[in-house]
Amino acid sequence: MNQNQAYKTENPLAKEFNLVSLLGFALPTMVMMLFMGLYTITDTIFVSRFVNTDALSALNIVCPVVNLMVGFGTMLATGGSAIVARKMGAGQSLRASRDFTLIISAGVCFGLAVAGLGTLFLNPLVRGLGAGRRMFPYCREYLSVLLLFAPAGILQVLFQNLMVTAGRPGMGMVLGISAGLVNILADYVFMVLFPLGIRGAALGTGTGYLVPAVAGLLFFAVGGGSLRFRKPVLDIGLLVRSCSNGCSEMVSQTAAAVTTFLFNRTMMKLLGEDGVAAITIIIYTQFLLTTLHIGFSMGVAPVFSFHYGKQDRLRLRKLFSMCIRFVSAASVLVFAAALVLGAPLVELFSPKGTRVYEIGSQGFRIFSWSFLLCGLNIFTSAVFTALSDGKRSAVLSFLRTFGLILVLLLFLPEFLGVTGVWLAVPVAELVTGVVAVGLWRGIWK
């Protein structure tokens, strides 16, 4: 057996996939993302139930900071993953590990910068996010703690993506589930046993970040399968290409930060603090219901990058066809689940009969239509990133998470009131879906 054959045998990305085996490969990442969604929901339920709905609204006000932090990590991870997987596919395993180490190092440096600058300019930052006198103490307390865990948060995002690239999605799933369990336990300790309020929520989230961060560092230091820490070569061009290729993910998170701000401002204007609490519930619930699509797209992306590196267009066409069939079926199931479970999910945050519950449950019936097409859009954007086509991926992310929503939020509420707020996301997904079909038609020719 020659070296190239041995490499193909060792690397799980090189196998011949059918739909069942592809789902099996992506399943750990899907489970990990689903569990992340569940513990994120649990986090906000603890805040709503053991502090108050004002604290819940404060979480949404500071959410843009978290979006930007996660956005950079995801941009670096997904863009870098495509480059690393492509080099693995071309048989350049040593250079792939060195590039991987450089990407991790850059992520840690960014996390340290966020922690330092965020802490130094904390008060102006909170005011800039739009926190008024009533929300300011909650926002400041939460961010003052969470920013200290920024490096660990960046590492968590990096390892979630790069564990799959290393051919160890099961390890990524174990770390994700462990982080979630620790987060939930820490929430209980810091918010129930020791009632630290919203500061306890930040401690719980930060403690959850530490689990995959520390475990990932140890795993890749000892030897992470197809990837491991090697002495990096300082290649600024690699980092620029990683960020450029993964910019759609940064676009998504930056857009989420801006649109969250706009949603908060619009709902505050229309319905006050109860409206902000209701939109907070729906935004967090949306993340839970899209984790299936996000996890599947993350799970299969390295497979696309690997075969793109081999220039195996026949295999790429087969993979794409299988994935589209799965995403279409899953979208119908998620949409049905949203219609059935929307009101019960809202009730977890705010009891039936409260004004927040009435606003949230009514809005969810309209908002649920977005789930019919969001899976297609998420997957298509992820595939373009995996193929190192960051421009088309960024176009889709920009449309569905920012460009269209910005326009729709500015105009629809003027004519339709609160109904216009709930319609903004479904309409944005519909238009983006049409564009996505146009972009991927003939992609393999």
N, C-alpha and C positions, 0 to 999 in steps of 0.2 A: 504493500500500500504506500503510494507516494505521499508527500507532505500535503499536497492540495486535496487528495482524497481523504486523508485523515482529518483535515480541517473541516471538510464538508460533513464528515461523520460526527465530529464533535459539536458542531454548531447547530443548535436546534432550528435556526432560521433557514437552514438549507434544505429542510425536508420537503417532500411533496405533500402539499396540503389539499384535503377536501374540506367541505363545509364543516363536517363534524370535528375533524382534527384542528381546523382553524379556530373554531369556537372553543375547543379545549385549550388551545394555546392562549387565546385571549381571555378565557374565563377567569383566571386569577386576577387580572387587571380589572375586569368588570366587577368582580366581587369586591375588590379593594375599593373601587370608586363608589359602589353602592354603600359599602360600610362607611366610607367618608361622608356620604350624603346623610346617612342615618345619624352619625354622631354629630354632624353639623346641626341637624334638626334638634337633636337632644340638647346640644349646647344652648340653642335659642329658647327651647322650652324651659330649661332651668332658669334662664334669665327672666323670661316672662312670668313664670310661676313663683320664683323665689325672690325676685326683686320687684319689678313691675313693668308695665308696658312702655313706660317712658324709657326705661333702661333698654328694652327691646328696640325701641326707635333709635336710641343712641348707637346701638350696634350697626344699624344701617347707615347712620350719619358718618361713622368712621370707616365704614366698609371700603370706600375708595382707597384708603391707605393700604389695606390688605390686598385689594385688587392689584394695585401697582406692584407690590412686593411679589405676589404670586405670579403676576404677569411677566416680570423680568425672569424669574426662575423658570417658568414654563417656556418662555421664548428661548432662553439659553439651552434648556434641556431638549425640547423638541427639535429645534434647529440643529443643535449639536448631535443629537441622536441620529438624525438622518445622515450627517456627514460621517459619524463613527461607524454606523451600520453599513454604509456604502463602502468604506475602506475595509471593513471586515469581509464584505462580499467579494472584494477584489483581492483578498488574501493578505492584506497589510495589517496583520494583527498587532504587531508591536507599535506601529504608528497610531493605530486606533486607540490603544491603551494610553499612550502619551497624550493624545488629544483629549481623551476622556478626563485625564487628571487635570489638564489645563482648564477644562470647562468647570470642573468641581471647584478648583482654586479660585476662579473668577467669581463663581457664585458666592463663596464664603466672603471674599473681599467686598462684594456688593452688600451682603447682609450686614457686615460690620459698619459700612458707611450709612446704611439706613438706620441702624440702631443709634449711631452717634449723632447724626444730623437731626433725626426725628426727635430725640430726647432734648437736644439743644434748642430746637425751635418748636417745642411742643405746644405752647399756648397759641402762637400765631397760626400753627397748623390746624388746631381744633377750631379756632374762629373762622379760618378760611374755608373749612368744610361746611360752614353754615350753622354751627351749634349756637343756639340762643342761650339766654341765661338759665332757662329751665333744663336744658340738655348738656350744658357745658361741663358740669362736674362729672357726670356719667362718662362722657366722651374722654375727658382728660384722664380719669382714673383708669379706664380700659386701655388706652393707648400707652400710658406711662409704663405699664407692665408688659404689654404685648411687644412693644418695640425692642425690649431687651432680648427677646427670643427670635429676632429677625434672622440671624445667621442660621439657626436651626430650622426655621421655616423655609428658607431658601434650599437648604440641603434636603429637606423632606420632598420638595417638589422635584429636585434634580434626581434623587434616587428612585422616586416613583416611576419616572420615565426611563431612566438608564438601567434599572434592573431588568426591564423587558429587553432592552437592547443587548444586555449581557446574556440573554437567553435564560433568565431566571425569574419569570413572571410570578412563580409560586412564592418565591422569597419576598417579592414586592407585596404580594397579597398578605402574607403573614405580618410584615412590618406595618402595613396599612391598618389591618385589623387590630394589631397590638396597640398602635397609636390611638385608635378610636376608643378601645377599652380603657386605656390609661386616662384619656381625656374625660370620659364619662365618670370614671371613678374619682378623678381629681375635681371635677365639677361638684360632685356630691360632697367631697371632703371640704372644699373651699367655699361652697355656697350653702350647704345644709348643716354639716357638723360645725364648721367654723364660718359663720355668716359674714363673709368678706364682701358680699354684694357683687357688683360688676367687676371689681378687681379680682375676685375669685374666679369669675368666668375667664378672664385673661390668663390667670395662672393655670387654669385647667387646659386651655388651648395651647399655651406655651409648653406645658409639660408633655402634652401629646406630640408636639413637634420634636421633642428631644429623642423620642424612641426611635423613629426611622433614621434620624440624623446620626445618632451615635452608632446604631447597629449597622447602618450603611457604611460608615467610615471603617468600622472593624471588618466588615465583610469584604470590602474591596482592598483593604490593606493586606489581609491574609491571602486573598485570591478569589476573585469574583467570577469564576468560570471563564467565559470568553474575554472578559475585561478585568483589569486589576490596576492598582495605582503603579505608575511608572514615572520616572523623572520626566517632567513635562518639558516640551520645547516651547519657549515663549513665541507664540505665533499670533500676532495681533490680527492678521488677516483671517485666521481661523475663527477667532472670536467674532469678528465683524460678519463673516459669512454665516456663522451660527445664529447670530442675532438677526441678520437679514433674512435668512431662511425661515426662522421661527417667528418673524415679526407679526404674523397673523395672530399668534397667541397673545403677544403683547398688545396688539390692536384690540383683541377681544377683551382683555382685562382693563385696559385703559378706557375703552368704550363703556365697559360695565361700571367703572368708577364714575364716569361722566353721566351716564344714563341713570345710575342710582341717585346721583345728586339731583338730576332733573325730576325723577319720579318723586323723590322726597319733597322737593320744592312745590311741584304741582299738587301733590296730595295734601300738603300742609295748607296750600291756598284754598283748595276745594273743601277739605274735610277736617283740617286741623291735625292734632297729634294722633287721634284715632285712625285717621287715614294713613299717616306715615307708618303706624304699627301694622295696619292691614297689608300695605304694600311690602313691608318687611317680611311678613309671614309668607306671602306669595313668592317673593324672590328666593327665599331660602327653600321653599317647597319645590320651586322650579328646578333648583340645583339637584335635589333628591331625585326627581323624576327624569332628569336628563343624564344621570350618572351611568345608565346602561349604555347610552350612545357614546358618551365620553370615554368610558372604560373600554368599550369595544374598539373605538378608533385609536386609542392609545395602544391597545394590545396588538393590533394588526399593523400599525404604521411601520415598525422595524422590519417586518416581513416584506413590505413594499420597498423599503429602502435597500434591503439586502439584494433583492432580485433586480432592482434598478441598477445597483452597482454591477451586477452580472450582465446587464443589458438583455435580460430574458423577457422580451415583450409578450411572448405567448403566455408565460406564467403570470405576468402582471395582469393581462386581460382576464384570465381565468379567476384570479384572486378578486379582481374588481367586480366581476359579475356575481360571484358568490356573496360578497359583502353587501352589494346593493339589494339582493334578495333578502338577506337577513335584516338589514336596516329598515326596509319597507315593512316587513312583517312586525318587527319590534315597535315601529312607530305607531301602528294601529293598536297594539296592546297597551302601550304607554298612554295613548290618548284615551282609551277606554278606562284605564285605571285612574286617570286624572278626573274624568267625569264622575266616577263612582266614589273615589276617595277624597275628592277636593274638600267637601264640608267637614268630614271627620278629621282631616289633617289640620284644618284651621282651628277646629275645636280643641286640639291638643295645646294650642297656644293661648286661646281665649275662650272661656266657657260660652256655651250656647245662650243666647239672650243678650249678650253684651253688644255694644255698638261695633266694636272691633270685629266680632264674629260675623255680624250681619254684613258689614262692608266686605270682609274678606271672602265669605262664602258666595256672595252674589258675584263678586268679581272673578272668582275662580271658574265659574261656569263659562264665562266668555274667554278668559285667558287660556283655558285648556285646549282650545283649537290650535294653539301654537305648536303643540306636541306632535301634530301630524306631519310636519315638515322639518322640524328642528334637527331630527336625526340625520336626514339626508344632508343638510347643510353642515352639520358638525363633522360628519364622516368625509364629505367631499373636501372640506378645508384641510382636514388632517392628512388626506391622501396627497394633496398638492404639496404640503410641507414635507411629507415623507419622500416625495420625488424631487425635493430641492427647488420647487417652484413656489417660492415665498410670495411672489407678486399676486398670483391668482388666489392663493390661500388668504392673503391679506385683504383682497377685494371682497371675498365672501364674508370674512369676519367683520370687516368694516361695515358692510351693508346691514348684516343681521343684528349686530350688537350696538351700532352707533349711528351711522348715516341715516338710515331709514327711521329708526326710533326717534332720533333727534327731531326730524321734520314732523313726524306723526305726533309727537308729544307737544310740539309747538302749536299744531293746528287742530287736531281732532278734539281735544278738550274744549276748545273755543266753541265748537258746534254741538258736541255730544256730551259735554260735561264729564263725569267720572267714567261713563261708558267708553269715551274716547281714550282714557288712560288704559283701560283693560284691553282695548282693541289694538293698541300700538304694536305689541309684540307679535300677535298672530298675523297682522298685515305685513310686518317686516319679514317674518319667516316665509310667507307666501311669495313675496317678490324675490327674496334671496333664493328660494328654491327654483324659480324660473331661471334666474341667472346661473345657478349652479349646474342645471341641466345643460345649458348652453355652453358652459365652460368645459364640462367633461365629455361632451359629445366628440368623438373622433380623437380622443386623447392618445389612444394607443396606435394610431395609424402611422 
